[in-house]
Amino acid sequence: MKSMFMAFLATIVLAVVADFGLDQIGFSAAERTISPENVRLDE
Amino acid sequence: MPPRLLALLFALLTALALTAAPSPAQEAPTPEAPSSDRSATGGAQTLQDILARQAQQKIDDSFRSDALGNPDAAAPITDPLGTLGGVSDAELWRALRYDRADITTQARGPAAQVLMQDGGMTWLNVRAQDLRFYGGWLLVGMLGILALFYLLRGRIMIDGPKTGQTILRFSAIERFAHWMLGGSFIVLAITGLALLFGRVALIPLIGHEAFAPIAIAGKWAHNNLAWPFMLALIMVTVFWIAHNIPNKHDLKWIAVGGGLFSKGVHPPAKKFNAGQKLIFWSVVVLGVSISVSGVALLFPFELHLFAPTFAKLNALGLPQALGFDPLPTVLAPHEEMQLSQLWHAIIAFVFMAVIIGHIYIGSVGMEGAFDAMGSGQVEVQWAKEHHGLWYEEVTGQKAHGDRNGTPAE
């Protein structure tokens, strides 16, 4: 059963890393649509 | 209450619900509306058009989609009765609706310039009606079938005398990959169902205030658990693909129904029997499909999967051969997202139905099966009965089982 619990723990760790990583590289759906960089203020 | 009685009750309730459930409104083929004389309205829609639309008849609405004004023919604003561009408000709204307006938006995000999209209503209706109805009943039906099966067959027990000895069936890394895949899948399934059925099933039950944090947490989990799911999918595919190539023993296994319906029947099987192979290939094919459509949803508007796929299907003549019109090959970015969502959900329902069967036979449905993925060690008698050829390969000893049938896990 140790493998099972290790797998569940790794699953959670990977999910957190994925969330943090995607945020770090600047790829979030919200940023791509509403962040200041994506709003045209000069025209 | 005895388990069999519970199973009977559940099977009866499922059967009753399935027969009594109303199906979503079935749409009759849309009739064509007769052509309308619009000379009296100067080309604008007539009462006949409005009535035809209310009767849900199909209308050639090019008289609207093409009536977008003509700035070139308009008198300059400096002239008497001149206009600002020769386009009325109604014409501008029509241009927006048919995605033909030359507009500039402050938002630079993908597809930000599509302000209206008619197809969104079709997606909304399919998602809110057909998807929930058929998907929900597929899962309930699967549970009902399993309850009935349990009622008729009971738990599949080890037939021969137990030896008290065990043999390693799956290594630690194999179990790790299996549980990473299974654990992430279960959370993905539950959160996906909560997102789809939340409005109709959870909000009336627990209220908006309680549902909101559940939905936010569910969305976070659904988005981010996709990655361990995909990693584990690659791992199990690499570990087990060689063992899941079909062979002649699978035909024997299928011929006797895997021993699912009769006691003491154990056909020969290697590491995986035909039923397990079916599950494996289902997981691979459905897993890849759900992953690709999921990535398209995770990164909105980045992947365009359906237009090229439709073009290929049209080139093959598949829709035409089935009596359909060729599929659309020019899709708005939003349509791509909507189709990805529908495809993702359809695959998910089929996937869940398959996995419910897998969970059943790997736990309550068969004695000793869970040990294979629990501790990794299985009873030797279990191995001889269900995977005789594998047992012989691993130990070099004969499996003295009656080789007539063994169920899948």
Contacts between the chains, C-beta under 8 A, distances in Angstrom:
chain1	res1	chain2	res2	distance
A	1	B	374	5.7
A	1	B	375	6.6
A	2	B	172	7.7
A	3	B	172	4.9
A	3	B	173	7.9
A	3	B	175	3.9
A	3	B	176	4.7
A	3	B	179	6.4
A	3	B	376	7.2
A	4	B	175	6.6
A	4	B	179	4.4
A	4	B	183	7.9
A	4	B	373	7.5
A	4	B	374	7.2
A	6	B	176	6.0
A	7	B	175	7.5
A	7	B	176	4.7
A	7	B	177	7.5
A	7	B	178	7.6
A	7	B	179	3.6
A	7	B	180	4.2
A	7	B	183	6.1
A	7	B	232	7.8
A	8	B	179	6.6
A	8	B	180	7.8
A	8	B	183	4.9
A	10	B	176	7.5
A	10	B	180	6.1
A	10	B	228	6.9
A	11	B	180	5.3
A	11	B	183	5.2
A	11	B	184	5.1
A	11	B	225	6.6
A	11	B	228	4.3
A	11	B	232	8.0
A	14	B	227	5.6
A	14	B	228	4.1
A	14	B	231	6.8
A	15	B	221	7.1
A	15	B	224	3.8
A	15	B	225	5.0
A	15	B	227	6.7
A	15	B	228	6.2
A	16	B	224	7.3
A	18	B	224	4.9
A	18	B	226	7.8
A	18	B	227	4.1
A	18	B	228	7.9
A	19	B	220	7.1
A	19	B	223	7.6
A	19	B	224	4.7
A	27	B	299	7.0
A	29	B	298	7.8
A	29	B	299	7.5
A	29	B	300	5.2
A	32	B	109	5.2
A	32	B	110	6.8
A	32	B	300	7.4
A	33	B	107	6.4
A	33	B	109	3.6
A	33	B	110	7.7
A	33	B	112	7.2
A	34	B	107	7.5
A	34	B	109	7.5
A	38	B	107	6.4
A	38	B	108	4.6
A	38	B	109	5.3
A	39	B	106	5.3
A	39	B	107	6.1
A	39	B	108	6.8
A	40	B	104	7.7
A	40	B	105	7.2
A	40	B	106	4.7
A	40	B	107	7.3
A	40	B	108	5.5
A	41	B	106	7.1
A	43	B	104	6.6
